[in-house]
Amino acid sequence: MPSNSDTARGRILGRIRAATGEAASHNFAAVMSSCPSRERALAAIDDPVGEFRERALGNGIELFDLPALPGLCADLPTRLADAIKLARDGRLAHLDWSAFQLTEDTTDASCGVVLADGGIAETGTLLFTNRSVASGLLFLVDHLVAVLPLSRLVCRQEDLWKAGHCNASAVHLVSGPSRTADVEQTIQIGAHGPRRLLVYLLDDRAQPLEMDR
Amino acid sequence: MSAPQTFIARAGGALDDSQLQSALAKARSGFVDKRATAIAAEPDFETMRDQAREVRQRSLANLATCLEQFEQQVNAAGGQVHWAESTDDLRRIVIDICEQAGAKTVTKGKSMVGEEAALNEALEQAGLTPWETDLGEYIIQLAHEPPSHIVAPALHKTRDQVAELFRDAHALGERDLGEVRALVDEARAVIRERFLSADVGITGANLLIAETGTAALVTNEGNGDLTARLPRTHIITTSFDRVVPTWEDASKIFRVLARSATGQPITAYTSFFSGPRAEGEQDGPESFHVVLLDNHRTEILDSEFREMLHCIRCGACMNHCPVYQSVGGHTYDSVYPGPMGAVLSPLLRGYAQDDELPNASSFCGRCEEVCPVRIPLPGLMRKLREREMVQEKPPWLTRRMLAAFGWLAQRPVLYRYLTGAGTRVLATLGRRRGALRSLPLASAWTAHRDLPAPQGASFQLRWARAQRKAEGERGDA
């Protein structure tokens, strides 16, 4: 085992400790619980669904209400152009997709249909983990269609972290279509990711949709 | 052609560059107005700033503990943390990983640490082909220029200049590139192929989360995610000061980051990467590396400039800086321009000419006013000026003038008399137009603006009169 000053790691951590006065054997959890935040909390969000709608629309998301999940396949063709190649989330495979041209290859699909793992009211945001959805499906398609079951909507980001959405090698918060303002500060939708983001709000609060992962 | 050596010479060139001035004019209103609108819509914004500042303080106070936790968690997930004391170390580590992966092509997301280490040049010299994927970074890669802004790297380019770069770089025949839409679509098509074929993806990180060994990345284009998730190897180049303890802490930073940077409540994409693809997951890289750069940051941590490490790289300070707005980022001759760069650049690299940077400020205070984590930027610049006075004696003329001003400022009666006389002279000269078009010895200044003629008496005189009047009224009562 090389001594601390033999490695860049040892030297950097040594200099940091000299500056901060931290002991060498500090336990992370113990240290963090000993210094909780003393700042004021943010105001409560009284109407999460209303807040989500307002924020999502502000982010350029197209919003629709979905009374029941099977209705998705009937409504979708009215929102999309014809002759679209569609890739879908495995968790939605049981729906009737007979009216669509399907593909398993996300690089070939022009539309992706996915089920959101969570929603955040404060910013009109959807959460996906790559336990359930391939990152490629979220970013390579031209049109992304997401179903958000309202039972999975929370007020703030922290509520999703408390619910354990942090344990996947990729967690994506998606808050609108892809955009850029890199040329003359002019906002253009559709930089590298989806040009459209359509979100179906599924009211499953009486009987929550099973989380099937 | 190399840039002139001094800030003042470069600033002169920038002020005379009409294309640059036209690009800067668009950015000025864009960023400032968008931020103002976003903040007006958020009544809790001041609380959000306090929370974010506290997270940064707590992170740095427990930095070694957080970093050890971070490394342990990355290892547990099957990834690897590398420690780079210098930018040389960072370049070598990244090239070694690419060579071990047998890589030829590399897609890159925006990384300011990558820019700080001039990583693209090093990759090219090692026989690799780096492809920038962020539109702004791609534009400046084609132009062979450094970024001029930490959020919008190609802010200094007009759409016509971008169209010309695209015509030179993409053999796509005759086409209309007059609209921004056409430029964005063309870049999308060209870069899409690269996402799908690259061997290695290199991104930066906006934050590192200690508790789970996670790197968080904020983008609007989605290029960061495609760079991170499609190639077999993902390398993150960042500096250790990006770490925060928990996911809750990260949320507190995100709340102020996009609002301050682009005036959005949140960017289109905020993504969290914790190691390579795990069993049962849908996709992701096979290997995952985080390279942590020091490059003098441990010295900053141990100095009176520690608060500079609170910076979350939103760019609000430069967007609101009258100096940056006038001369643009390249005038600072550093990848970190504007007020944050005027503090950070001298501390990170300590070039002799960096002493000029903290002097390129009128101390108007707007940078501190808009900084989401309340870094006292003018105060830090003042400390750097003081340090310069002690370490590097300024030129004889500057010293004599400062000494003369110091002598005068300690003699209030004489000071009031002379400033009063000066005010009267200027008011008389500028009486007809209300402003002075030119001044002796200050033609460089008046070439670009007029000096408003003084109106009435000095502040001290009016204050004294108001006090006397108030006393008189109290006496009457």
Interface residues (C-beta under 8 A of the other chain):
Chain A: T7 A8 R9 R11 I12 L13 R15 I16 R17 A18 A19 T20 E22 H26 N27 F28 V31 M32 C35 S37 R38 E39 R40 A41 L42 A43 R55 G58 N59 T107 E122 T123 G124 T125 N130 R131 S132 V133 A134 S135 G136 L137 L138 F139 L140 R156 Q157 E158 W161 C166 N167 A168 S169 A170 V171 H172 L173 V174 S175 G176 P177 S178 R179 T180 A181 D182 V183 E184 Q185 T186 Q188 G190 A191 H192 G193 P194
Chain B: A23 K26 A27 G30 F31 P43 D44 T47 M48 D50 Q51 E54 V55 R58 L60 A61 N62 L63 A64 T65 C66 L67 E68 Q69 A77 W83 A84 E85 D89 T133 D134 L135 G136 I139 A152 P153 A154 L155 K157 T158 R159 V162 V180 R181 L183 V184 D185 A187 R188 I191 R192 F195 L196 A210 E211 T212 T214 N220 E221 G222 N223 D225 L226 A228 R229 L230 F240 P245 T246 W247 E248 S251 F254 T262 Q264 P265 I266 T267 A268 Y269 T270 S271 F272 F273 S274 G275 P276 R277 A278 G280 E281 Q282 D283 G284 F288 L292 D294 T298 E299 L301 D302 R306
